[in-house]
Amino acid sequence: MTHPPDAAGERFAVYFLPPAGSPLWRVGCRWLGRDADRPGGDVRTPAADLGPISETEWAAATAEPRRYGFHATLKPPFRLANGCDLADLDGALARFAAGRRRFSVGELRLKVLDGFLALCPAAPSPDLNALAADCVRDFDAFRRRPDPVELDRRRARGLTPRQEANLTAWGYPYVLDEFRFHMTLTGCLADDAAARFLDVLEPMFAEALSGPLFVGGVALSREQSPGAPFETLRRYVFA
């Protein structure tokens, strides 16, 4: 089916998602209050799970990661290039997954990362970095180049020369050697708030983080219009 780029700003991204139904997927979706695999996607987060954190504070802290869903980014969000359609992107992802094998990342840990809380590998993973780099490169033909406004918005945060080179070449600063695998759990928090959130998150995620993370596939996610929640279109399992 032909799927021309949407003038309203429809975007796609290649994500890592824990297996549907796995302990990590269930607790991540419960924490964010949303399951991007499901139409509508809302998941009830019981107030009892939040301990000393108020529901208002939780809702504000998780608003942005809730919109993206529980995930780790491999190929950052992009608009389809002229002449590309969704069927072509879907086929390319299916072929990509068919040529890869499942691997272990080791254990994940809760960390404060640039002011927000996220799950990150406890040790570097060359396999994971290679997967992310291949996603950035292999699907770049599908990416429409960002306009000057978007580029300036990303530059406003301040970029190193290497990050500027990545932005120019790949449309996003934090790819390839600047990539850090992370599964975002909150927006930016003050130090005292981060400590309180960690006190809640550590026991909540303890069981799901008790063993190694295995990466056995990728997923295609879509944002239908600017500010809309990202939804999972398809998961692709590695051979």
C-alpha positions in Angstrom: 0.0 0.0 0.0 1.4 3.4 -1.0 2.0 5.6 2.0 3.3 9.1 1.0 4.8 11.2 3.7 2.2 13.0 5.8 2.3 16.8 5.6 1.0 16.9 9.2 4.2 15.3 10.4 3.7 11.5 10.8 6.9 10.0 12.1 8.3 6.5 12.5 11.0 5.1 14.7 12.8 1.7 15.2 12.7 0.7 18.8 13.8 -2.1 21.1 10.8 -3.4 23.1 11.0 -6.2 25.7 9.0 -9.2 24.7 5.2 -8.6 25.1 4.1 -10.2 28.3 7.6 -10.4 29.8 8.0 -9.2 33.4 10.1 -6.2 32.2 7.4 -5.2 29.6 4.6 -5.5 32.1 6.3 -3.5 34.9 7.5 -0.8 32.4 4.1 -0.4 31.0 2.5 -0.3 34.4 4.9 2.3 35.6 4.3 4.6 32.6 0.6 3.9 32.6 0.5 2.9 29.0 1.0 -0.1 26.7 1.9 1.0 23.2 1.1 -2.4 21.8 -2.6 -2.0 22.6 -5.2 0.3 21.0 -5.8 3.1 23.4 -3.0 1.8 25.5 -3.9 3.0 28.9 -2.7 0.8 31.8 -3.8 1.4 35.4 -1.0 2.3 37.7 -2.3 1.6 41.3 -1.7 4.5 43.7 -0.3 1.9 46.1 2.6 1.3 43.8 3.7 5.0 44.1 4.5 5.0 47.8 5.3 8.6 48.8 4.9 10.0 45.3 1.6 11.7 44.6 -0.4 10.7 41.5 -0.1 14.3 40.3 3.7 14.2 40.7 3.9 10.8 39.0 1.7 12.0 36.1 3.9 15.0 35.5 7.2 13.1 35.7 6.1 10.4 33.3 4.1 12.5 30.8 6.8 12.6 28.1 8.0 9.0 28.4 4.4 7.8 28.5 3.8 9.4 25.1 6.7 7.5 23.6 5.9 4.2 25.4 8.3 1.9 27.2 11.2 1.4 24.8 14.8 2.0 23.9 15.4 4.0 20.7 17.6 2.4 18.0 16.6 4.6 15.0 15.3 8.0 16.2 12.0 9.2 14.9 11.9 10.3 11.3 9.4 11.3 8.6 9.3 9.2 5.5 11.3 10.4 2.5 9.6 11.3 -0.7 9.0 8.2 -2.8 9.1 5.9 0.2 6.1 4.1 1.6 5.3 2.2 4.8 5.2 -1.2 2.9 8.8 -0.7 1.8 9.9 0.2 5.3 8.1 -2.8 6.7 9.7 -5.1 4.2 13.2 -3.7 4.9 12.7 -4.3 8.7 11.5 -7.8 8.1 14.6 -8.6 6.0 16.8 -6.9 8.6 15.4 -9.0 11.5 15.7 -12.3 9.5 19.4 -11.8 9.2 20.2 -11.2 12.9 20.4 -13.4 16.0 19.3 -13.0 19.6 22.0 -11.8 22.0 22.4 -11.0 25.7 23.0 -7.5 27.0 23.6 -8.5 30.5 21.8 -6.9 33.4 20.1 -3.5 33.4 20.4 -1.0 36.2 18.4 2.0 37.3 20.4 5.2 36.7 20.1 8.9 36.8 21.0 9.9 33.2 21.3 13.7 32.5 18.7 14.4 35.2 16.1 11.7 34.3 15.7 8.1 35.4 16.3 5.3 33.0 17.2 1.6 32.7 20.7 1.2 31.3 23.1 -1.7 30.8 25.3 -2.4 33.8 28.3 -3.0 31.4 29.0 -1.9 27.8 27.5 -4.1 25.1 29.3 -4.1 21.7 26.4 -6.2 20.2 23.9 -3.6 21.3 25.9 -0.7 20.0 26.4 -2.5 16.7 22.6 -3.2 16.4 21.8 0.5 17.0 24.4 1.7 14.5 23.1 -0.7 11.9 19.6 0.5 12.4 20.7 4.1 12.0 22.6 3.4 8.8 20.4 0.7 7.2 17.2 2.6 7.4 18.5 6.1 6.6 17.3 5.9 3.0 13.7 6.0 4.4 14.4 9.2 6.4 13.3 12.6 5.1 16.0 15.2 5.9 14.9 17.5 8.8 14.1 21.1 8.0 16.2 24.0 9.4 13.8 24.7 12.2 14.2 21.1 13.6 17.9 21.3 13.3 18.1 24.6 15.1 15.9 23.2 17.9 18.3 20.3 18.5 21.3 22.7 18.4 19.7 24.9 21.0 20.7 22.4 23.7 24.3 22.7 22.9 26.2 20.1 20.9 29.8 18.9 20.7 31.5 18.9 17.3 30.9 15.1 17.0 27.2 15.5 17.9 26.9 18.3 15.3 28.4 16.0 12.7 25.9 13.3 13.6 23.0 15.8 13.4 24.1 16.8 9.9 24.7 13.3 8.7 21.9 11.3 10.4 19.3 13.9 11.6 20.0 13.2 15.3 23.0 14.0 17.5 23.1 11.0 19.8 23.8 8.1 17.4 26.8 5.9 16.6 29.6 6.7 19.0 27.3 9.1 21.0 24.6 6.4 21.4 23.6 5.3 25.0 21.1 2.5 25.3 18.4 3.6 27.8 14.8 3.0 28.6 13.4 6.2 29.9 11.2 6.1 33.0 10.8 9.8 33.9 11.4 13.3 32.7 14.0 15.5 34.3 13.8 15.6 38.1 15.4 17.6 40.9 17.9 15.6 43.0 15.5 15.2 45.9 12.7 14.0 43.6 15.0 11.6 41.8 15.9 10.0 45.1 12.3 9.5 46.1 11.4 8.1 42.6 14.4 5.7 42.9 13.0 4.4 46.2 9.8 3.5 44.5 11.3 2.2 41.3 13.9 -0.1 42.7 11.5 -2.5 44.5 9.0 -2.2 41.6 11.5 -3.3 39.0 13.6 -5.7 41.1 12.1 -8.9 39.8 12.2 -7.8 36.2 15.8 -6.8 36.5 17.0 -9.9 38.3 18.4 -11.6 35.2 20.1 -10.6 31.9 18.3 -8.7 29.2 18.1 -10.5 25.9 17.6 -8.6 22.6 15.7 -10.8 20.2 14.0 -8.3 17.8 13.2 -4.7 16.9 9.9 -2.9 16.5 8.4 -0.2 14.2 6.6 2.6 16.1 4.5 5.4 14.6 3.5 8.9 15.8 0.5 9.7 13.7 0.7 13.5 14.2 2.9 15.9 16.2 2.4 15.3 19.9 0.4 12.1 19.4 1.4 8.9 21.4 3.7 6.5 19.6 2.1 3.2 18.8 3.7 -0.1 17.9 2.9 -1.1 14.3 4.8 -4.4 14.2 7.5 -6.4 16.1 10.1 -8.2 14.1 11.7 -11.2 15.7 15.3 -12.1 15.0 16.0 -15.4 13.3 
